[in-house]
């Protein structure tokens, strides 16, 4: 499928692995996994994103709609845009992870 090739051409920073099987794309970054499902819905192509991070960020899901007939190059560009946006959102958490306040010990 050319989608994997087009995703590779997007040069996603921190990309560890990327695979396309059927209508699913799996993108592995150093501490984050993103699964994208492509679904044909009437006159739209819906991209369902599911993200899990091995750090402080909570899992999240979101979707995008593209017009039917959108080619693999455009789909790859949209996926890459969302991955880059997510990376920018996660960057502050990676630099300064939230700390858990210590509880006072009772004597």
C-alpha positions in Angstrom: 0.0 0.0 0.0 1.5 3.4 -0.9 0.2 4.9 2.3 3.2 3.5 4.3 5.6 4.9 1.7 4.0 8.3 1.8 4.1 8.3 5.6 7.8 7.4 5.5 8.3 10.4 3.2 6.8 12.7 5.8 9.9 12.3 8.0 8.1 12.1 11.3 10.6 13.1 14.1 11.2 10.3 16.6 9.6 7.7 14.4 10.6 4.2 15.6 8.3 2.1 13.5 5.3 2.4 11.1 3.2 -0.3 9.6 0.0 -0.4 7.5 -2.1 -3.5 7.6 -5.5 -3.4 5.9 -7.3 -0.2 7.0 -5.1 0.4 10.1 -1.9 2.3 10.5 0.3 1.9 13.5 2.9 4.6 14.3 5.4 4.0 17.1 7.4 6.9 18.5 9.9 6.6 21.3 7.3 6.6 24.1 4.0 6.9 22.2 1.9 4.5 20.0 -0.7 5.9 17.7 -3.2 3.6 15.9 -5.1 5.1 13.0 -8.1 3.3 11.6 -9.4 4.4 8.1 -13.2 4.0 7.7 -15.3 4.8 4.7 -18.5 6.6 5.8 -20.9 7.6 3.0 -19.1 10.4 1.2 -16.3 10.7 3.8 -13.1 8.9 4.9 -12.9 9.0 8.6 -9.5 8.7 10.4 -9.9 7.4 13.9 -6.8 8.1 16.0 -6.1 6.3 19.3 -3.0 7.3 21.3 -1.3 5.7 24.2 1.9 7.0 25.8 4.4 5.3 28.2 4.6 8.5 30.2 2.3 10.9 32.1 -0.1 11.7 29.2 -3.5 10.1 29.4 -4.7 8.0 26.5 -6.8 9.9 24.0 -8.8 9.4 20.9 -10.0 11.7 18.2 -11.1 11.6 14.5 -10.8 13.6 11.3 -13.0 13.5 8.2 -11.7 13.8 4.7 -13.6 13.9 1.5 -14.1 10.6 -0.3 -11.5 10.1 -3.0 -8.7 11.6 -0.9 -5.6 9.9 -2.1 -3.0 8.1 0.0 -0.5 11.0 -0.2 -3.1 13.4 1.3 -4.1 10.9 3.9 -0.5 10.4 4.9 0.0 14.2 5.1 -3.1 14.5 7.4 -1.9 11.7 9.7 1.6 13.3 9.8 0.0 16.7 10.7 -1.9 15.2 13.6 1.2 13.3 14.8 3.3 16.5 14.7 0.6 18.4 16.6 0.4 15.6 19.2 4.2 15.7 19.6 4.1 19.5 20.3 1.4 18.9 22.9 3.4 16.2 24.6 6.8 18.0 24.5 6.2 20.0 27.8 5.2 16.8 29.6 8.4 15.2 28.5 10.6 18.1 29.6 8.9 18.5 33.0 6.8 15.5 33.9 4.2 16.2 36.6 5.4 15.4 40.1 3.3 13.7 42.8 3.4 15.7 46.0 4.9 13.8 48.9 2.6 13.1 51.7 3.6 14.2 55.2 4.4 11.3 57.5 2.6 11.3 60.8 4.6 10.6 63.9 
